[in-house]
Amino acid sequence: MSGLIAEHLKKSYPTSSEPLEILRDVSLSLEAGQNVAIVGPSGSGKSTLLAILGSLDLPTSGILQVDGVDPLSLNEKELAAYRADQVGFVFQEHHLLPQCTVLENVLIPFLATRTANAQDVETAKSLLERVGLAERLTHRPAELSGGERQRVALARALVRDPPLLLADEPTGSLDQSTADAIAELLLELQGERQKMLVVVTHSQSLAAKMQRRCQLDLGVLEEVA
Ligand SMILES: Nc1ncnc2c1ncn2[C@@H]1O[C@H](COP(=O)(O)OP(=O)(O)OP(=O)(O)O)[C@@H](O)[C@H]1O
C-alpha cells in the first residue's frame, strides 16, 4: 500500500523508577502529495516522532509502513538502504559538510549505498538549478547565506527522489523573510513532486501554510484546525 501509515506508536525511555513515556499513542497517515505540520510544546516529543517516522529511532511499539515497506522489520543494512531510498531529511541546521562543494553535498545521499554516477550528477545539478543555486555549484557552504545553505539542504533531501520528506524546524534558524521563502520553496517542491511531507515546527506561520496541522501533547497526536 502506498503512503505513510503510523499506528499506535509508543515511545518510552527506561528510568530508575517508572519508564518515561514520550509518545503514548500516536497515529498518523499521509498520502503522496499531502503535507502536515506537527506542532506542540517544547519537549512534547515532536523530534522523537519525526525520528521514528524516518527510522532514525525505533518506537517501543506500534506499526509503521512507508509505501508498503515495514521499516521495523528490516535489519541494519536493509534499514540504511531503505532510509536512503525512501526518506529525505531537512533539519534546522543544514548539516552540510564544510569541506565539500555545494554539488558534492547534494550528492552525499547516494554515497549511503553506492558511488554517484553521471546521471546522479545531472539530477543534483538540475535540483540545484531548481532551488536557484545553478551558479553556486563549486562554492563551499561557508560562502553561502543561511537561506542558500537551506536551499542546498532541500536539494540534498530530494536528490534520491524519496517519497517521504521529513523536516525538523526547517526555517528555525532563518529571519522571517528568508524563512517564508524557504517554506514556500519546500512546499512547491513537495507539491510538484507529489511527496509526503511532515514538518515539525514552532512557527505558526509555517504551520499555517501546511494542508494539515497535528498537535502533539502529553504523548497523544490530535488533528487541529
Ligand atoms: N535518549 C533519551 N533518553 C531519555 N529521554 C529522552 C531521550 N531523548 C529524548 N528524550 C526526552 O524526550 C522528550 C521529547 O524530546 P523531543 O526532542 O522529541 O521534544 P520536542 O517536542 O521535539 O522538543 P523541542 O520542541 O524543544 O525541540 C524530552 O523530554 C526529552 O528530554
The ligand as a Gaussian input file, in Angstrom:
#p B3LYP/6-31G(d) Opt

LIG

0 1
 N       17.567000       9.222000      24.770000
 C       16.689000       9.784000      25.609000
 N       16.555000       9.342000      26.880000
 C       15.659000       9.899000      27.732000
 N       14.823000      10.909000      27.382000
 C       14.905000      11.384000      26.135000
 C       15.838000      10.863000      25.184000
 N       15.676000      11.531000      24.019000
 C       14.698000      12.452000      24.227000
 N       14.247000      12.362000      25.499000
 C       13.170000      13.178000      26.100000
 O       12.036000      13.082000      25.272000
 C       11.269000      14.286000      25.377000
 C       10.877000      14.741000      23.995000
 O       12.012000      15.280000      23.301000
 P       11.871000      15.859000      21.823000
 O       13.197000      16.430000      21.451000
 O       11.288000      14.814000      20.956000
 O       10.801000      17.009000      22.045000
 P       10.352000      18.195000      21.080000
 O        8.871000      18.273000      21.166000
 O       10.943000      17.979000      19.732000
 O       11.030000      19.428000      21.791000
 P       11.518000      20.858000      21.212000
 O       10.280000      21.495000      20.646000
 O       12.017000      21.563000      22.419000
 O       12.565000      20.576000      20.186000
 C       12.124000      15.288000      26.149000
 O       11.623000      15.350000      27.476000
 C       13.494000      14.662000      26.120000
 O       14.225000      15.000000      27.274000

